[in-house]
Amino acid sequence: ILLEECLRSGVTKAKLQSILGSNFEVLKFACSCEEDCEGDNQRMVGRVTDTRTGVCIDIFAYGAVQTPRSWQKDPRYQEVTWWERRNDHADFTFPREALLPLRNDTFAGRSMMVPANPRDFLSWEYGQCLGAHVWPWRILLYTPHATESLLLILALRGAILLLGSSGMNILPAFILILCMAGTVAMLQ
């Protein structure tokens, strides 16, 4: 949420709850933290949960950088307007253009407003490496039968490790491969 718009609109926890309806529960909300403001929770102005799925959504306040960091004064950034997440111990700052203007998009099958450039916005907090980790998560993303494939791959990897040990009987490894193949066949 943009801090200035939040303050200007006078939105409250009760108002947000009435707008969202019964499918969501507003656990906390205020334009600046008023409840549950200890530690990590201080940086969140709100938290909403979807009562159907249990998914929690943290709400942060954003605004123009109050005190420019020394690195932001570098000549290569002279055309950049810097913004920050307010009350944030992690010092999350980013170019305004990464967030604004917000745009409509679909996420998890629902229409919602997202940053102007989500990848750029997230990379300022999490770094440039936003893809799925190669092992084993990328297998889960790009394989139609991800669970079965992962089980089989893990079993084969274990069998290879067992077979690779010198002087080891290959029977346990062979039994492991057969058991995993049977499990995969049953799951399909």
Kinemage of the C-alpha trace (Angstrom):
@kinemage 1
@onewidth
@group {chain A} dominant
@subgroup {mainchain}
@vectorlist {calphas} color= white
{ca ile a 1} P 0.000 0.000 0.000
{ca leu a 2} L 1.257 3.521 -0.704
{ca leu a 3} L 1.662 5.199 2.675
{ca glu a 4} L 0.470 8.646 1.560
{ca glu a 5} L -2.674 7.208 -0.072
{ca cys a 6} L -3.383 5.105 2.999
{ca leu a 7} L -3.147 8.142 5.287
{ca arg a 8} L -5.176 10.333 2.917
{ca ser a 9} L -7.995 7.776 2.525
{ca gly a 10} L -8.322 7.136 6.263
{ca val a 11} L -8.664 3.385 5.746
{ca thr a 12} L -9.007 1.397 8.972
{ca lys a 13} L -9.025 -2.265 9.927
{ca ala a 14} L -12.846 -2.224 10.112
{ca lys a 15} L -13.201 -0.498 6.712
{ca leu a 16} L -10.846 -2.981 5.063
{ca gln a 17} L -12.771 -5.897 6.604
{ca ser a 18} L -16.076 -4.557 5.261
{ca ile a 19} L -14.600 -4.143 1.758
{ca leu a 20} L -13.026 -7.623 1.660
{ca gly a 21} L -16.098 -9.454 2.985
{ca ser a 22} L -16.472 -12.738 4.817
{ca asn a 23} L -14.001 -14.753 2.713
{ca phe a 24} L -11.141 -12.807 4.291
{ca glu a 25} L -10.227 -11.950 7.862
{ca val a 26} L -8.229 -8.795 8.541
{ca leu a 27} L -5.864 -9.833 11.327
{ca lys a 28} L -4.270 -6.393 11.625
{ca phe a 29} L -4.285 -3.159 9.690
{ca ala a 30} L -3.367 0.495 10.202
{ca cys a 31} L -1.499 2.922 7.930
{ca ser a 32} L 1.307 2.819 10.480
{ca cys a 33} L 1.703 -0.123 12.813
{ca glu a 34} L -0.671 0.133 15.790
{ca glu a 35} L -0.958 -3.481 16.920
{ca asp a 36} L 1.393 -6.451 17.006
{ca cys a 37} L 4.347 -4.178 16.254
{ca glu a 38} L 7.219 -6.147 17.760
{ca gly a 39} L 10.164 -7.420 15.727
{ca asp a 40} L 9.376 -8.386 12.129
{ca asn a 41} L 5.710 -7.464 12.568
{ca gln a 42} L 6.599 -3.771 12.948
{ca arg a 43} L 7.277 -3.456 9.237
{ca met a 44} L 3.838 -4.808 8.269
{ca val a 45} L 0.929 -2.396 8.304
{ca gly a 46} L -1.477 -5.259 7.791
{ca arg a 47} L -2.092 -8.965 7.564
{ca val a 48} L -5.110 -10.552 5.888
{ca thr a 49} L -5.973 -14.235 5.684
{ca asp a 50} L -8.145 -16.003 3.134
{ca thr a 51} L -10.541 -17.973 5.362
{ca arg a 52} L -11.130 -20.550 2.589
{ca thr a 53} L -7.482 -21.469 2.036
{ca gly a 54} L -5.697 -20.180 5.149
{ca val a 55} L -3.234 -18.215 2.996
{ca cys a 56} L -1.962 -15.096 4.789
{ca ile a 57} L -1.107 -11.925 2.923
{ca asp a 58} L 1.252 -9.411 4.525
{ca ile a 59} L 0.658 -5.753 3.669
{ca phe a 60} L 3.584 -3.323 3.626
{ca ala a 61} L 3.634 0.465 3.269
{ca tyr a 62} L 5.771 2.064 0.560
{ca gly a 63} L 6.825 5.640 -0.027
{ca ala a 64} L 9.601 7.864 -1.325
{ca val a 65} L 12.986 7.323 0.317
{ca gln a 66} L 13.245 9.575 3.354
{ca thr a 67} L 17.032 9.486 3.633
{ca pro a 68} L 18.955 8.598 0.458
{ca arg a 69} L 21.627 5.923 0.912
{ca ser a 70} L 25.162 6.858 -0.103
{ca trp a 71} L 25.132 4.401 -3.027
{ca gln a 72} L 21.911 5.966 -4.363
{ca lys a 73} L 23.769 9.248 -4.827
{ca asp a 74} L 26.063 7.623 -7.402
{ca pro a 75} L 25.893 9.522 -10.759
{ca arg a 76} L 24.597 6.429 -12.585
{ca tyr a 77} L 21.433 6.655 -10.437
{ca gln a 78} L 20.822 10.392 -10.810
{ca glu a 79} L 17.680 9.806 -12.930
{ca val a 80} L 16.233 7.211 -10.521
{ca thr a 81} L 13.475 8.067 -8.053
{ca trp a 82} L 14.054 5.788 -5.068
{ca trp a 83} L 11.298 4.336 -2.918
{ca glu a 84} L 11.429 2.200 0.206
{ca arg a 85} L 9.365 -0.107 2.355
{ca arg a 86} L 8.629 1.956 5.446
{ca asn a 87} L 9.695 0.865 8.942
{ca asp a 88} L 11.770 -1.907 7.428
{ca his a 89} L 14.836 -3.261 9.218
{ca ala a 90} L 16.004 -4.897 5.968
{ca asp a 91} L 16.427 -1.511 4.242
{ca phe a 92} L 14.452 -2.509 1.145
{ca thr a 93} L 14.770 0.281 -1.435
{ca phe a 94} L 13.992 0.128 -5.125
{ca pro a 95} L 13.375 2.336 -8.183
{ca arg a 96} L 9.835 3.731 -8.153
{ca glu a 97} L 9.356 2.491 -11.744
{ca ala a 98} L 9.675 -1.112 -10.558
{ca leu a 99} L 6.488 -0.702 -8.491
{ca leu a 100} L 4.425 2.038 -10.127
{ca pro a 101} L 2.138 2.349 -11.888
{ca leu a 102} L 0.469 -0.819 -10.601
{ca arg a 103} L -1.135 -2.940 -13.277
{ca asn a 104} L -3.915 -5.529 -13.419
{ca asp a 105} L -2.825 -9.131 -13.762
{ca thr a 106} L -3.910 -12.614 -12.733
{ca phe a 107} L -2.177 -14.447 -9.910
{ca ala a 108} L -3.325 -17.860 -8.659
{ca gly a 109} L -6.436 -17.513 -10.814
{ca arg a 110} L -7.478 -14.175 -9.322
{ca ser a 111} L -7.379 -10.703 -10.797
{ca met a 112} L -5.249 -8.311 -8.753
{ca met a 113} L -2.955 -5.321 -8.928
{ca val a 114} L 0.723 -6.185 -9.242
{ca pro a 115} L 3.892 -4.076 -9.518
{ca ala a 116} L 4.622 -2.461 -12.892
{ca asn a 117} L 7.602 -4.803 -13.247
{ca pro a 118} L 7.230 -7.679 -10.727
{ca arg a 119} L 10.558 -9.330 -11.600
{ca asp a 120} L 12.502 -6.090 -11.198
{ca phe a 121} L 10.629 -5.190 -8.004
{ca leu a 122} L 11.310 -8.595 -6.421
{ca ser a 123} L 14.933 -8.672 -7.595
{ca trp a 124} L 15.690 -5.560 -5.514
{ca glu a 125} L 14.770 -7.530 -2.411
{ca tyr a 126} L 15.709 -11.100 -3.277
{ca gly a 127} L 18.485 -10.620 -5.832
{ca gln a 128} L 18.719 -11.392 -9.540
{ca cys a 129} L 18.447 -15.158 -9.039
{ca leu a 130} L 14.650 -15.458 -8.926
{ca gly a 131} L 14.297 -18.770 -10.751
{ca ala a 132} L 13.536 -22.059 -9.067
{ca his a 133} L 16.547 -23.793 -7.531
{ca val a 134} L 17.791 -26.455 -9.910
{ca trp a 135} L 17.631 -29.455 -7.579
{ca pro a 136} L 15.001 -30.725 -6.923
{ca trp a 137} L 12.483 -27.870 -7.246
{ca arg a 138} L 12.844 -27.177 -10.972
{ca ile a 139} L 11.935 -30.814 -11.597
{ca leu a 140} L 8.680 -30.199 -9.710
{ca leu a 141} L 7.861 -27.187 -11.889
{ca tyr a 142} L 8.460 -28.678 -15.304
{ca thr a 143} L 7.480 -32.325 -14.958
{ca pro a 144} L 3.848 -33.418 -15.463
{ca his a 145} L 4.096 -36.114 -12.790
{ca ala a 146} L 6.410 -34.206 -10.519
{ca thr a 147} L 5.905 -36.185 -7.305
{ca glu a 148} L 6.363 -39.543 -8.968
{ca ser a 149} L 9.375 -38.354 -10.946
{ca leu a 150} L 10.992 -36.888 -7.850
{ca leu a 151} L 10.484 -40.125 -5.896
{ca leu a 152} L 11.989 -42.179 -8.714
{ca ile a 153} L 14.955 -39.822 -9.109
{ca leu a 154} L 15.639 -39.843 -5.363
{ca ala a 155} L 15.419 -43.649 -5.294
{ca leu a 156} L 17.769 -43.975 -8.257
{ca arg a 157} L 20.191 -41.534 -6.676
{ca gly a 158} L 20.153 -43.556 -3.450
{ca ala a 159} L 20.630 -46.785 -5.383
{ca ile a 160} L 23.554 -45.337 -7.301
{ca leu a 161} L 25.156 -44.278 -4.030
{ca leu a 162} L 24.640 -47.770 -2.618
{ca leu a 163} L 25.961 -49.450 -5.753
{ca gly a 164} L 28.927 -47.135 -5.873
{ca ser a 165} L 30.194 -48.317 -2.497
{ca ser a 166} L 32.892 -50.918 -2.979
{ca gly a 167} L 32.250 -54.365 -1.581
{ca met a 168} L 28.505 -53.669 -1.176
{ca asn a 169} L 25.916 -56.294 -2.081
{ca ile a 170} L 23.772 -54.941 -4.948
{ca leu a 171} L 20.622 -56.694 -3.691
{ca pro a 172} L 19.484 -53.858 -1.329
{ca ala a 173} L 19.917 -51.293 -4.108
{ca phe a 174} L 18.021 -53.481 -6.556
{ca ile a 175} L 15.155 -53.981 -4.060
{ca leu a 176} L 15.024 -50.218 -3.486
{ca ile a 177} L 14.735 -49.568 -7.230
{ca leu a 178} L 11.938 -52.157 -7.575
{ca cys a 179} L 10.030 -50.731 -4.593
{ca met a 180} L 10.263 -47.193 -5.929
{ca ala a 181} L 9.256 -48.296 -9.430
{ca gly a 182} L 6.208 -50.030 -7.917
{ca thr a 183} L 5.331 -46.926 -5.915
{ca val a 184} L 5.591 -44.732 -8.991
{ca ala a 185} L 3.430 -47.170 -11.000
{ca met a 186} L 0.765 -47.150 -8.258
{ca leu a 187} L 0.755 -43.344 -8.091
{ca gln a 188} L 0.201 -43.035 -11.828
